[in-house]
Amino acid sequence: MTEARLRDMLLLQLTHDYNCFLDDFEHTNILITSKTRHPERRRFEDEDSIADLLVYDGKLIASVEDEVFDSVEEYFADSEDSDGEWFFDTFDIIAFNKLLSGFGYELGPARVGYVPRASGVEQKQAALPSTFTWLEGRELERYQGDERFNEALLASKVTPDMLALARFDEQGEIIGMSGASRNSPDMWELGVNVLSAARRIGIAAELVRLLSLEVQRRGHLPYFNCCMSH
């Protein structure tokens, strides 16, 4: 995929997720929107949130339920920052959490999201070394629920597992897996697990790289969410 195509897919998805428009990303002013449930939004197991926050390229969008809309709008109107570049500073996080606590809520996990650089990937699936194997369909069921691969495979009806790439050692024992789950029609979320004895030698990076290329080849945008302190 080209860089322009990747960006277009990402921004279109964000408009579905945060109830905004493409031209909203042309400036960095903080934007407050009413929370909606667009049919093509990214879906997750836990959707019972009162506010969803995004910072992308310095722009902050807060998509919030009506009961807190005025309070959130007032909070950001009084903020010294005119954009979202510094929102995840500890002091700002604590202050915003205090606002939410007044409504009986608190902030959930904050994630850093990554999308790939342009790959220029060809349409033909790349040949794999003999130690790698693609898994999809019924082949995934063998490993779903296996705690060793709980980041690669989610075994969720909300975000179904679509494709995985397994890595085996020379004895034929599985040592790592990356997987892609469908959050929305266009975006598939990646996860990876590598057994402790096989870490620190680049297996996870290679699994994610190859899976990302294949997801792009199939016409979807892969992305990876990571804990901020990971």
Disulfide bonds with the S-S distance in Angstrom:
none
